Amino acid sequence: MQDTYSILRYFADTWGLVGLNLFFAAGALWAFRPSARRLYRNAASIPLERSDDLEADVKAAEKHDRKPQQEART
C-alpha cells in the first residue's frame, strides 16, 4: 500500500493540474466575455477623468478617511 504522500502527490500531479487549468480557463473566459467590454472600458477611463471641483474631491476624500491628493497641474 502506498503512503499518504505518494497518493496526494499523484492526485496533485494529475487531477490537481487539470482542475487548476480548468479554473484558469473559466476565469479567462469570464474576464474576456464580450458583455463586459463596456464595464472594463469605463473602469479603465476613470484615472483619465479630470475633476475640476477640487473642494468636492477633498470632502469626498475626508468622508472616506483618505488624504486628498493634489492634482498635477500642467
GUVEX-381116 format. One record per residue (C-alpha): x, y, z. Coordinates in pm, whole numbers, plus 50000, padded with zeros to 5 digits. Layout:
// residues N
XYZ;...
END
This chain:
// residues 74
500005000050000;501255034949915;501895061050177;499765092450205;502375114950046;502535094249728;498745093549696;498435131149742;501365137249508;499745116049238;496435134349281;498105168549262;500155158848957;497135146748760;493715158848870;495005189349054;496705201548739;493585195148532;491405213048788;493645243648806;493815246148427;490015244548406;489725271048677;492155293748489;490335288748158;486975296548319;488375328248477;489925339648149;486695333247959;484695352148223;487095381848220;487135384847841;483425379347781;482005403547525;479305416747758;481935430347999;483675452047741;481735483547834;482325477948207;486085473948164;486305503547924;484525525848177;486765513648460;489885519548251;488925555748181;488425565448548;492045577048603;491865598448290;488815617948402;489605652248537;487555667148814;487515705048823;485705705749156;488645702049395;486565710749703;484185682049634;487155658849589;488605669549925;485265664450100;484835630349941;488355620350045;487735631850402;484475612750405;486325580850316;489185587950561;491725592150286;494155620150238;493345641049933;495895640949657;496715672949481;496215671149108;499235677248895;498685709848711;500435711648378;
END
